[in-house]
Amino acid sequence: MGSVGQVAVATAQQQRGGGQVAVATAQQQSGTAAPPGGAPRFDTPTRLWLLLVTAVAAVLAVGCFAGVGLADRESAASHAGQSTEALYAEVQDLSYNLADANATAATALLIGPATPSQFTSRYNDDVNQAEVLLAAASQRVAGDGYASGELELLAEQIPVYTGLVGQALADNRFGIPVAGAYLRQASTMLTGPMLVETGNVVTEQQNATGAGIGSASSFSVWIFLVGVLALVALWRVGRLLSRISHRRLNPGLLTGVLVVVALFAWSLFAFNAASGQADVARSDFGTVSQAQTETSQLSLAETYVALQQIDRGEDQGADAAAARQALSAASPVGKTLPAIAATQAAQQDFASLNSCADNAIGLATGGNFSGAIAATVGNGSNGVPVGEGGCEPAAGALHADLLKDYDAGQQQFDADLTSLGGDYAGSAALWLGIVLGLLGAGGAAYGVNRRLAEFR
């Protein structure tokens, strides 16, 4: 009896063990695994759906961030060239036209009562162009309270300035000595508040252009962080998928990983290329800025040379000092800029002008005003009309040289920013990033879905 009882107990235990095996087999067939201590949180199909959504979201996030980041940099490059630098150039040109108008008026007074037609035309053209540039710049600065305020003050002062110059030229035509006083008042107004106001806007836009170039070439930290997180997420999805499916390689998921790596590599390459192009753009922008500054300073130098002779020494040497200072600022010699910023022709013409102006300043300082006037605008000898001799040929040639440098620098700068934007695939960067993200996400979704199909 004892043996029979033991056999019965063993049989019962085996039957109970068989029931456990059956339960375990049923659990495996239903795609769930009972974790220790309770029922599973999700069955296998649900877990696969979660992995699919994670993989798709990770790849799409990288595509969107890469596309948006690159498009944002391309937009910054475009804005720097088409908005801030364009406004900078307009206000710089405005400053030059005002300075040149003043130099033209001052030189006209030296020539005598009959102002040559070319001087009248040059003065009128400068004033008209200044008004056109002021209107265009005022539209561009809409929304910028500081710049708008400075240009509004300038707009109020231009009519007052032209009125003073007009009175000076009219009095000079009739030989009225007070003409010089009106011109002095106009010049003081121009070199004081008017050029200060334009200079403030120029400085603001110069800084904005530099900041825009920097933004266009800066690396996006978000692309790096999102890319790393996406790769970690895909690696985690791959591991869990491998445990569930008992397969090490998933081609679809691998496609998603490769797309993420490609997007990250594209972003890195684009930012690296843009950084080098940005350095070139900064250098060429320096050329543009320097050429514009030199041109304006040249006009101021002409103004002060003429004023010294008009005032007949009453300025106590201030005009002579201001003229030499402006000439030094206008010099293209020894400037550490690209080759076009200090051409050989500009250097030669500046040397001729500097020598001529220094001679005129010296004569006026010594009280020989008739000799100074002849040195500045000529005396009509050798068939050369007054106003076309003296320092005028060298000044005109240097003006032309600097304007050529400015035009060349501006064209090169525009090309630099176009190339910089092209490093980001231009305006297609956003859509290209999204399309690549969709392709990678589609591959990852297909790979996970193939495992999910096994449970349907």
C-alpha positions as CSV (number, residue, x, y, z in Angstrom):
1,M,0.0,0.0,0.0
2,G,2.9,2.3,0.8
3,S,4.3,1.9,-2.7
4,V,0.9,2.4,-4.4
5,G,0.4,5.7,-2.4
6,Q,3.8,7.1,-3.5
7,V,3.1,6.3,-7.1
8,A,-0.3,8.1,-6.9
9,V,1.4,11.2,-5.3
10,A,4.0,11.3,-8.1
11,T,1.4,11.0,-10.8
12,A,-0.6,13.9,-9.3
13,Q,2.5,16.0,-9.2
14,Q,3.4,15.2,-12.8
15,Q,-0.2,16.1,-13.8
16,R,0.1,19.5,-12.0
17,G,3.5,20.1,-13.7
18,G,1.9,19.3,-17.0
19,G,-0.7,21.9,-16.4
20,Q,2.0,24.5,-15.7
21,V,3.7,23.6,-18.9
22,A,0.4,23.9,-20.8
23,V,-0.2,27.4,-19.3
24,A,3.3,28.5,-20.3
25,T,2.8,27.1,-23.8
26,A,-0.5,29.0,-24.0
27,Q,1.2,32.2,-22.9
28,Q,3.9,31.9,-25.5
29,Q,1.3,31.2,-28.2
30,S,-0.6,34.4,-27.2
31,G,2.6,36.4,-27.5
32,T,2.8,37.4,-23.8
33,A,5.3,36.5,-21.1
34,A,4.4,36.6,-17.5
35,P,6.8,38.7,-15.6
36,P,7.6,37.7,-12.0
37,G,5.0,38.8,-9.6
38,G,2.0,39.4,-12.0
39,A,0.5,39.7,-15.5
40,P,2.4,41.4,-18.4
41,R,1.8,45.2,-18.8
42,F,1.6,44.9,-22.7
43,D,1.3,42.0,-25.0
44,T,3.9,41.6,-27.8
45,P,1.9,43.3,-30.6
46,T,1.3,46.3,-28.5
47,R,5.0,46.5,-27.6
48,L,5.8,46.2,-31.3
49,W,3.5,49.1,-32.1
50,L,5.2,51.2,-29.4
51,L,8.6,50.4,-30.9
52,L,7.3,51.3,-34.4
53,V,6.0,54.7,-33.2
54,T,9.3,55.4,-31.4
55,A,11.4,54.6,-34.4
56,V,9.3,56.7,-36.8
57,A,9.2,59.6,-34.4
58,A,13.0,59.5,-33.8
59,V,13.8,59.6,-37.6
60,L,11.2,62.2,-38.4
61,A,12.5,64.4,-35.6
62,V,16.0,64.4,-37.0
63,G,14.7,65.1,-40.5
64,C,12.6,68.0,-39.3
65,F,15.3,69.5,-37.1
66,A,17.9,69.2,-39.8
67,G,15.6,70.7,-42.4
68,V,14.4,73.6,-40.2
69,G,18.0,74.2,-38.9
70,L,19.5,74.4,-42.3
71,A,16.7,76.5,-43.7
72,D,16.9,78.9,-40.8
73,R,20.7,79.4,-41.5
74,E,20.0,79.9,-45.2
75,S,17.3,82.5,-44.3
76,A,19.8,84.3,-42.0
77,A,22.3,84.5,-44.9
78,S,19.6,85.8,-47.2
79,H,18.4,88.4,-44.7
80,A,22.0,89.5,-44.1
81,G,22.5,90.2,-47.8
82,Q,19.0,91.4,-48.8
83,S,18.0,93.4,-45.7
84,T,20.6,94.5,-43.2
85,E,23.6,94.9,-45.6
86,A,21.3,96.5,-48.2
87,L,20.2,99.0,-45.6
88,Y,23.8,99.6,-44.5
89,A,24.8,100.3,-48.1
90,E,21.9,102.7,-48.6
91,V,22.7,104.7,-45.5
92,Q,26.4,104.7,-46.4
93,D,25.6,105.9,-49.9
94,L,23.3,108.5,-48.3
95,S,26.2,109.7,-46.1
96,Y,28.5,109.9,-49.1
97,N,26.0,111.9,-51.2
98,L,25.5,114.4,-48.5
99,A,29.3,114.8,-48.0
100,D,29.9,115.1,-51.7
101,A,27.1,117.7,-52.1
102,N,28.8,119.7,-49.4
103,A,32.2,119.4,-51.0
104,T,30.8,120.4,-54.4
105,A,29.1,123.5,-52.9
106,A,32.3,124.5,-51.1
107,T,34.4,124.1,-54.2
108,A,31.9,126.1,-56.2
109,L,32.4,129.0,-53.9
110,L,36.1,129.0,-54.5
111,I,35.7,129.2,-58.3
112,G,33.9,132.5,-58.2
113,P,30.5,134.0,-58.8
114,A,29.7,132.0,-62.0
115,T,29.4,128.4,-60.8
116,P,30.3,125.9,-63.6
117,S,27.3,123.8,-64.8
118,Q,29.0,120.5,-63.9
119,F,29.2,121.6,-60.3
120,T,25.6,122.7,-60.2
121,S,24.5,119.4,-61.8
122,R,26.7,117.4,-59.4
123,Y,25.3,119.1,-56.3
124,N,21.7,118.7,-57.5
125,D,22.3,115.0,-58.3
126,D,23.8,114.4,-54.9
127,V,20.9,116.0,-53.1
128,N,18.3,114.2,-55.2
129,Q,20.0,110.9,-54.7
130,A,20.3,111.5,-51.0
131,E,16.6,112.1,-50.8
132,V,15.8,108.9,-52.8
133,L,18.2,106.8,-50.5
134,L,16.6,108.3,-47.4
135,A,13.1,107.3,-48.6
136,A,14.3,103.8,-49.4
137,A,16.1,103.4,-46.1
138,S,13.2,104.8,-44.1
139,Q,11.0,102.0,-45.5
140,R,13.6,99.3,-44.7
141,V,13.9,100.3,-41.1
142,A,10.1,100.1,-40.4
143,G,9.9,98.4,-37.0
144,D,13.3,99.6,-35.9
145,G,12.5,102.5,-33.6
146,Y,16.0,103.7,-33.1
147,A,17.0,103.7,-36.8
148,S,13.7,105.2,-37.8
149,G,14.1,108.0,-35.3
150,E,17.6,108.9,-36.6
151,L,16.5,108.9,-40.2
152,E,13.4,111.0,-39.3
153,L,15.7,113.6,-37.8
154,L,17.8,113.6,-40.9
155,A,14.8,114.0,-43.1
156,E,13.9,117.2,-41.1
157,Q,17.4,118.6,-41.4
158,I,18.0,118.1,-45.2
159,P,15.6,120.9,-46.3
160,V,17.3,123.3,-43.8
161,Y,20.7,122.3,-45.0
162,T,19.9,122.7,-48.7
163,G,18.3,126.0,-47.9
164,L,21.5,127.3,-46.3
165,V,23.6,126.0,-49.2
166,G,21.2,127.6,-51.7
167,Q,21.5,130.9,-49.9
168,A,25.3,130.6,-49.9
169,L,25.4,130.0,-53.7
170,A,23.0,132.8,-54.4
171,D,24.9,135.3,-52.3
172,N,28.2,134.1,-54.0
173,R,26.6,134.7,-57.4
174,F,26.1,138.4,-56.5
175,G,29.5,138.7,-54.7
176,I,28.0,139.1,-51.3
177,P,30.6,138.2,-48.7
178,V,28.2,136.6,-46.3
179,A,28.0,133.6,-48.6
180,G,30.9,132.0,-46.8
181,A,29.0,132.3,-43.4
182,Y,26.0,130.5,-44.8
183,L,28.2,127.7,-46.2
184,R,30.0,127.4,-42.9
185,Q,26.7,127.1,-41.1
186,A,25.5,124.4,-43.6
187,S,28.8,122.5,-43.3
188,T,28.7,122.6,-39.5
189,M,25.2,121.2,-39.7
190,L,26.2,118.5,-42.1
191,T,29.4,117.3,-40.3
192,G,27.7,117.6,-37.0
193,P,24.2,116.1,-36.4
194,M,23.5,115.0,-40.0
195,L,26.5,112.7,-40.5
196,V,26.3,111.6,-36.8
197,E,22.7,110.4,-37.4
198,T,23.6,108.5,-40.5
199,G,26.7,107.2,-38.8
200,N,24.6,105.8,-36.0
201,V,22.4,103.9,-38.4
202,V,25.4,102.7,-40.3
203,T,27.0,101.3,-37.2
204,E,23.8,99.6,-36.2
205,Q,23.4,97.9,-39.5
206,Q,27.1,97.1,-39.8
207,N,26.8,95.2,-36.5
208,A,23.5,93.6,-37.6
209,T,25.1,92.4,-40.9
210,G,28.1,90.9,-39.0
211,A,25.7,89.2,-36.6
212,G,23.6,87.9,-39.5
213,I,26.7,86.3,-41.1
214,G,27.6,84.7,-37.8
215,S,24.1,83.3,-37.4
216,A,24.1,81.9,-40.9
217,S,27.3,80.0,-40.2
218,S,26.7,78.8,-36.6
219,F,26.3,75.1,-35.9
220,S,22.9,74.1,-34.5
221,V,23.3,72.3,-31.2
222,W,19.7,71.1,-31.4
223,I,20.5,69.1,-34.5
224,F,23.3,67.4,-32.6
225,L,21.3,66.7,-29.5
226,V,18.2,65.4,-31.5
227,G,20.5,63.2,-33.7
228,V,22.2,61.6,-30.7
229,L,18.9,61.0,-28.9
230,A,17.4,59.5,-32.1
231,L,20.4,57.1,-32.5
232,V,20.0,56.0,-28.9
233,A,16.3,55.5,-29.4
234,L,16.8,53.4,-32.6
235,W,19.5,51.4,-30.9
236,R,17.1,50.7,-28.0
237,V,14.4,49.8,-30.4
238,G,16.7,47.4,-32.2
239,R,17.7,45.6,-29.1
240,L,14.1,45.1,-27.9
241,L,13.1,44.0,-31.4
242,S,15.9,41.5,-31.4
243,R,14.7,40.0,-28.1
244,I,11.2,39.7,-29.3
245,S,11.9,38.4,-32.8
246,H,15.1,36.6,-32.1
247,R,16.6,38.2,-35.2
248,R,19.8,40.4,-34.9
249,L,19.4,42.4,-38.2
250,N,16.4,44.4,-39.3
251,P,17.0,46.0,-42.7
252,G,14.2,48.5,-42.3
253,L,15.4,49.7,-39.0
254,L,18.9,49.9,-40.4
255,T,17.6,52.1,-43.2
256,G,16.3,54.5,-40.5
257,V,19.7,54.6,-38.8
258,L,21.5,55.3,-42.0
259,V,19.2,58.1,-42.8
260,V,19.7,59.7,-39.4
261,V,23.5,59.4,-39.9
262,A,23.2,60.9,-43.4
263,L,21.1,63.8,-42.1
264,F,23.6,64.5,-39.3
265,A,26.6,64.3,-41.7
266,W,24.8,66.6,-44.2
267,S,24.2,69.2,-41.5
268,L,27.8,68.9,-40.2
269,F,29.3,69.3,-43.8
270,A,26.9,72.2,-44.6
271,F,27.8,74.1,-41.4
272,N,31.5,73.5,-42.0
273,A,31.4,74.7,-45.6
274,A,29.2,77.7,-44.5
275,S,31.7,78.6,-41.8
276,G,34.5,79.0,-44.4
277,Q,32.3,80.9,-46.7
278,A,31.3,83.2,-43.9
279,D,34.9,84.1,-43.2
280,V,35.2,85.1,-46.9
281,A,32.0,87.2,-46.7
282,R,33.2,89.0,-43.6
283,S,36.4,89.9,-45.4
284,D,34.6,91.2,-48.5
285,F,32.1,93.1,-46.3
286,G,35.2,94.8,-44.8
287,T,36.2,95.8,-48.3
288,V,32.7,97.3,-49.0
289,S,32.7,99.2,-45.6
290,Q,36.3,100.5,-46.1
291,A,35.7,101.7,-49.7
292,Q,32.5,103.5,-48.6
293,T,34.2,105.1,-45.6
294,E,37.2,106.2,-47.7
295,T,34.9,107.8,-50.3
296,S,32.9,109.8,-47.7
297,Q,36.1,110.9,-46.0
298,L,37.5,112.1,-49.3
299,S,34.5,114.3,-49.8
300,L,34.9,115.7,-46.2
301,A,38.6,116.4,-47.0
302,E,37.6,118.4,-50.1
303,T,35.1,120.3,-48.0
304,Y,37.6,121.3,-45.3
305,V,40.3,122.3,-47.8
306,A,37.8,124.6,-49.5
307,L,36.5,126.0,-46.1
308,Q,40.0,126.9,-45.0
309,Q,40.3,129.1,-48.0
310,I,36.8,130.5,-47.8
311,D,37.2,131.5,-44.1
312,R,40.5,133.2,-44.8
313,G,42.2,131.9,-41.6
314,E,39.3,132.7,-39.2
315,D,39.0,129.0,-38.3
316,Q,42.3,129.2,-36.3
317,G,43.7,126.2,-38.1
318,A,40.7,123.9,-37.4
319,D,39.9,123.3,-41.1
320,A,43.5,122.4,-42.0
321,A,43.6,119.8,-39.2
322,A,40.2,118.4,-40.1
323,A,41.3,118.2,-43.8
324,R,44.5,116.3,-43.0
325,Q,42.6,114.0,-40.7
326,A,40.0,113.2,-43.4
327,L,42.7,112.7,-46.0
328,S,44.4,110.2,-43.7
329,A,41.0,108.3,-43.2
330,A,40.5,108.3,-47.0
331,S,43.9,106.8,-47.8
332,P,43.7,103.3,-49.4
333,V,47.4,102.8,-48.7
334,G,48.4,100.2,-46.2
335,K,44.9,98.9,-45.5
336,T,44.8,95.2,-44.5
337,L,42.0,94.3,-46.9
338,P,41.7,92.2,-50.0
339,A,43.5,93.3,-53.1
340,I,40.6,95.2,-54.6
341,A,40.5,97.5,-51.6
342,A,43.8,99.1,-52.3
343,T,44.4,99.0,-56.1
344,Q,47.6,100.4,-57.5
345,A,45.6,103.1,-59.3
346,A,43.9,104.2,-56.1
347,Q,47.2,104.4,-54.3
348,Q,48.7,106.5,-57.1
349,D,45.8,108.8,-57.3
350,F,45.7,109.2,-53.6
351,A,49.4,110.1,-53.5
352,S,48.8,112.8,-56.2
353,L,45.8,114.2,-54.3
354,N,47.5,114.1,-50.9
355,S,50.5,116.0,-52.3
356,C,48.2,118.6,-54.0
357,A,46.0,119.1,-51.0
358,D,48.9,119.3,-48.6
359,N,50.3,122.1,-50.8
360,A,47.0,124.0,-50.8
361,I,46.6,123.7,-47.1
362,G,50.2,125.0,-46.6
363,L,49.6,127.9,-48.8
364,A,46.4,128.9,-47.0
365,T,48.0,128.4,-43.7
366,G,50.7,130.9,-44.8
367,G,48.1,133.4,-45.9
368,N,48.5,132.9,-49.6
369,F,44.8,132.3,-50.3
370,S,44.9,133.1,-54.0
371,G,47.7,130.6,-54.5
372,A,45.8,128.1,-52.4
373,I,42.7,128.5,-54.5
374,A,44.7,128.1,-57.7
375,A,46.3,125.0,-56.3
376,T,42.9,123.6,-55.4
377,V,40.7,124.3,-58.4
378,G,43.2,125.8,-60.9
379,N,43.6,129.3,-62.3
380,G,42.4,128.9,-65.9
381,S,45.9,128.6,-67.4
382,N,46.9,126.3,-70.2
383,G,43.4,126.2,-71.4
384,V,42.1,124.3,-68.4
385,P,38.9,125.9,-67.0
386,V,38.8,126.9,-63.3
387,G,37.3,124.1,-61.4
388,E,38.9,121.4,-63.6
389,G,42.5,122.1,-62.6
390,G,44.5,122.0,-59.4
391,C,43.6,119.0,-57.2
392,E,40.3,118.3,-59.0
393,P,41.6,115.8,-61.5
394,A,43.3,113.7,-58.8
395,A,40.2,113.9,-56.5
396,G,37.9,112.9,-59.3
397,A,40.2,109.9,-60.3
398,L,40.4,108.8,-56.6
399,H,36.6,109.0,-56.3
400,A,36.3,106.8,-59.4
401,D,38.9,104.3,-58.0
402,L,37.1,104.0,-54.7
403,L,33.7,103.6,-56.3
404,K,35.1,100.8,-58.4
405,D,36.5,99.1,-55.3
406,Y,33.1,99.5,-53.7
407,D,31.2,98.0,-56.6
408,A,33.6,95.1,-56.9
409,G,33.4,94.4,-53.2
410,Q,29.6,94.6,-53.2
411,Q,29.3,92.2,-56.0
412,Q,31.7,89.8,-54.4
413,F,29.9,90.0,-51.0
414,D,26.6,89.3,-52.7
415,A,28.1,86.2,-54.4
416,D,29.6,85.1,-51.0
417,L,26.2,85.2,-49.3
418,T,24.6,83.3,-52.3
419,S,27.2,80.6,-52.0
420,L,26.8,80.5,-48.2
421,G,23.0,79.9,-48.6
422,G,23.8,77.3,-51.3
423,D,25.8,75.3,-48.8
424,Y,22.5,74.6,-47.1
425,A,20.9,73.5,-50.3
426,G,19.2,76.9,-50.6
427,S,15.5,77.2,-50.1
428,A,15.1,73.4,-50.6
429,A,16.8,72.6,-47.3
430,L,13.6,72.4,-45.3
431,W,11.8,70.1,-47.7
432,L,14.9,68.0,-48.4
433,G,15.3,67.4,-44.6
434,I,11.6,66.4,-44.3
435,V,11.6,64.2,-47.3
436,L,14.7,62.3,-46.1
437,G,13.2,62.0,-42.6
438,L,10.0,60.5,-44.2
439,L,12.0,58.0,-46.2
440,G,14.0,57.0,-43.1
441,A,10.8,56.8,-41.0
442,G,9.1,54.7,-43.7
443,G,12.0,52.3,-43.7
444,A,12.0,52.0,-39.9
445,A,8.2,51.5,-39.9
446,Y,8.4,48.8,-42.6
447,G,11.1,46.9,-40.6
448,V,9.1,46.9,-37.4
449,N,5.9,46.2,-39.2
450,R,7.3,43.0,-40.7
451,R,7.8,41.6,-37.2
452,L,4.3,42.9,-36.2
453,A,2.8,40.9,-39.1
454,E,4.0,37.7,-37.6
455,F,1.5,38.1,-34.8
456,R,-1.5,38.9,-37.0
